[in-house]
Amino acid sequence: MKLVVSPAKSLNQESKLPTSKYTRPVFEELAGQVNRKLSRMTKDEIGELMNISDKLADLNYGRYQEFEQEHSPQNSRPAIYMFDGDVYSGIDAYSIPEDKINRLQNSLRILSGMYGILKPLDLIQPYRLEMGTKLSIESNNDLYELWKDKVTAQLNSELDKDELFVNLASQEYFKAIDSKTLNAKIISPVFKDFKNGKLKIISFYAKKARGLMVRYILDQNIDSLEDIKGFDYDDYRFSEEHTTNANEPVFIR
């Protein structure tokens, strides 16, 4: 089973790493090229491109200047321990037992505007670059053009025949995959909560639930759609009543 999630803008550069294991990003060289384009921009240009505050523009300007082409434990951290948003609070990577790390490394993939696609233990340096950013790289008009074919081909090279593919990424990031040419059945779980008497997708809760689903699949050694439907973390339950598409199982609470 392969799972994909989005990255996070929030980063954790301080917590002690629970493992010394690491790998290198498959598109490390191209990530350096993307960074070089960003490093030539002024703080004001970065702020305008990303629609961020002066403080954030200043922070990320410094990151692009300090970015090193060759990744090492001295300048980088494994992606699963660097990203620190809502999805990653659900995954809670720092509490994953060491004997589960290899399974996570084999199954989880993180989509990234800077790196294209990452394994959990791939080393990354601090950055901010959303996939939807209108940044042109050579003949590519934006990051989708840069990454879509490369990311899809990489996933296809890793997928086994009839392997299940679970999409837990946001719409912005999942568009970086050409789902029409992906050699897998795609399952896209949907998480809904009751609010004011109505069932709806609430972004904050849905993001955390995606991470919780990753952790559930890892904890329980899940390998089928039927087993996925058993997801019950944080009081979510599969709802056959609200599931209108078998490939988009709905979980409610």
C-alpha positions, -999 to 999 in steps of 0.1 A, spaced: 0 0 0 12 35 -8 0 66 9 5 102 -1 2 133 21 9 170 17 38 187 34 34 214 61 45 250 63 53 247 100 87 231 107 103 214 137 140 219 137 146 214 174 132 181 187 157 153 192 156 128 163 145 93 174 166 76 147 199 82 130 186 67 98 182 89 67 179 87 29 184 113 2 156 128 -19 153 113 -54 151 148 -69 177 164 -47 195 180 -77 163 195 -91 154 208 -57 187 227 -58 177 242 -91 144 253 -77 161 269 -48 186 287 -70 157 304 -87 143 314 -53 177 326 -40 180 351 -68 148 368 -57 146 398 -33 127 397 -1 99 418 -16 97 395 -46 94 365 -24 67 382 -3 47 391 -34 51 357 -50 39 338 -19 16 365 -6 32 363 28 42 389 55 75 408 55 86 387 85 79 354 67 95 368 35 126 377 55 127 342 71 124 324 38 148 347 20 174 336 46 165 299 40 170 302 3 204 319 7 216 292 32 203 262 12 230 237 3 229 215 -28 242 184 -10 220 173 19 236 159 50 226 153 87 245 185 95 222 208 73 190 187 70 165 166 89 143 136 77 111 150 63 88 131 86 105 148 116 108 182 100 72 189 89 50 199 119 15 208 107 -19 193 115 -14 162 94 19 155 112 3 159 146 -20 131 136 9 109 124 29 117 156 61 105 140 83 109 171 63 82 189 65 56 160 83 25 173 116 19 156 105 -14 141 77 4 122 100 30 106 109 7 77 72 1 69 65 38 70 95 44 47 82 19 23 46 31 22 43 68 29 52 95 3 51 133 9 44 156 -20 65 188 -21 68 220 -41 105 221 -35 114 184 -37 86 169 -58 82 137 -37 98 125 -5 101 94 15 97 99 53 135 96 60 146 118 31 167 147 43 153 181 36 164 216 45 140 243 59 119 258 31 85 272 22 71 266 -13 35 256 -18 28 235 -49 4 261 -62 30 288 -63 33 304 -98 71 299 -101 85 292 -135 115 268 -138 131 268 -173 104 259 -198 79 250 -170 53 277 -163 47 265 -128 55 238 -103 28 215 -115 44 214 -150 78 209 -134 67 180 -111 37 162 -125 53 138 -150 83 132 -128 64 125 -96 39 102 -114 67 83 -131 85 79 -98 53 66 -81 47 41 -109 82 28 -106 76 21 -69 41 6 -72 36 -31 -72 9 -47 -94 -25 -42 -78 -10 -22 -49 -36 1 -33 -29 38 -34 -44 59 -6 -47 97 -13 -45 116 19 -31 148 3 -49 181 -2 -64 189 -36 -36 214 -42 -10 187 -38 -28 158 -53 -30 177 -86 8 172 -88 0 135 -97 -14 125 -130 -41 102 -117 -50 91 -152 -16 75 -158 -10 63 -122 -9 25 -122 -30 19 -91 -65 20 -78 -69 53 -59 -87 55 -26 -94 90 -13 -109 89 23 -132 118 33 -135 130 69 -165 149 81 -176 164 114 -210 175 127 -211 213 132 -243 232 141 -263 200 133 -247 196 98 -221 172 85 -193 190 68 -155 189 61 -138 211 86 -103 218 74 -84 216 107 -100 184 117 -98 168 83 -60 175 81 -54 159 114 -76 130 105 -55 123 73 -25 120 96 -44 98 120 -53 75 90 -16 72 82 -9 62 118 -38 38 119 -27 20 87 9 18 101 -2 7 136 -26 -20 124 -6 -32 94 -36 -24 71 -34 -36 35 -69 -36 21 -98 -12 16 -120 -32 39 -95 -29 67 -92 9 61 -130 11 68 -122 0 103 -105 33 111 -117 45 145 -90 69 158 -103 101 174 -139 87 174 -142 86 136 -163 58 121 -169 47 85 -203 57 73 -218 35 45 -248 58 45 -228 89 36 -204 71 11 -217 75 -24 -184 65 -41 -167 33 -30 -133 48 -38 -141 78 -15 -151 62 19 -166 87 42 -157 88 79 -178 108 103 -179 118 140 
